[in-house]
């Protein structure tokens, strides 16, 4: 982007004045030891220069260490609350001027900050958070934290970039194959649309990697791509294929053949000749992946990140033969195998993998269980709120992407409330979703889903109604306090949602 919108410039000036005229003088007066421990950043659309009249102003105060965060965050939050900034800035946007408190460890950036040469840290890193931090506008950074992270982690190491490109090509093949199979079997259903959307986002990954750029938050990944990737021929070609698929997904037509043709073209463009077909593909997969059987479907899940090229060739061949193949990061398989029990590990393993592995939903540590439910309560609320904004902004792929995720989270919550885990979307049918009511099963497994998703207002009415029913059960069972239902936003820092909200999306 070569220039910032007028709204971006206006909000940047407001955030800078709010910190330097109000917050910093109060810090120097009441918490002087904090001044050198924090970095203050304007982030998201205002920093990217793309803010509009619907945008929030996101300003973060980031502690470099978790120790300092724990020592001073509460006191700093009370100090800032006492400034009554809403009296001055309450009308500048929906949220006014809010200073959110975080730390590098809590925001999933500490490992790369301290150990930028470790490949394992790069493979685990949340990509959009890197771009979020590096593309932010620092307005207070006495320790040079922003400068250091930008310098040591400003782009993918060459080997990591190659790994990610290979993985993205494989995901294009596996997801288009899955979408084509679903279309052939049942038409334009929720599983077919979800697989198609996965194929589109894998294509977006290819586009950003071709330009050697970090992709921004998924909310902006497609809408900002044209501006960010201009001038990169390979990236523009990949983006053109994504745009073509996005148009097909947003079309009101429900013809499976039309979408199937577009998916086949997307696959041919994004992964034209990745490698020779693997002859002994099942033997190769068995060396690197765990196999699960659900009825006639064979599902393979890679055990570790960055598998060999032979595995990728086998995965693509298997997908063409009708098998479902997931990379480890798509399911959290490497974390499941670690055996560690914590809130962080709990969130990094998908419910779909737990279902495939035949795990039973047992009574968990009460603190982890509470935070897990708070996370679901928040993330459903958050994704439903993004949908109308995407609609108003004319972003059909982003709107659909959030609709599909919101439905997955609703099913995840329904399943857990019924004492089980939800299956992967590719395994959804009347049998595997038997914990749901028939009306819900019909919505999720028949072509009526296509029309429901495209009628945004009707979809939101349905989704908010279903979410309200889940929230009532959560409060009645004592799984979350009623205050979390009344104000999900107040729980976002406790659950550290942004580490996890798009792990498997």
PyMOL commands that set and color helices and strands:
alter all, ss='L'
color gray80, all
select helices_A, chain A and resi 6-30+32-37+44-48+66-81+86-89+110-114+119-124+127-134+145-152+158-186+190-210+218-221+225-228+233-250+256-270+281-288+309-320+328-331+333-338+343-347+351-356+366-392+396-417+425-427+438-445+448-454+456-476+482-486+488-495+497-499
alter helices_A, ss='H'
color red, helices_A
select strands_A, chain A and resi 38-43+58-63+98-103+137-141+289-294+297-302+324-326
alter strands_A, ss='S'
color yellow, strands_A
deselect
rebuild
show_as cartoon
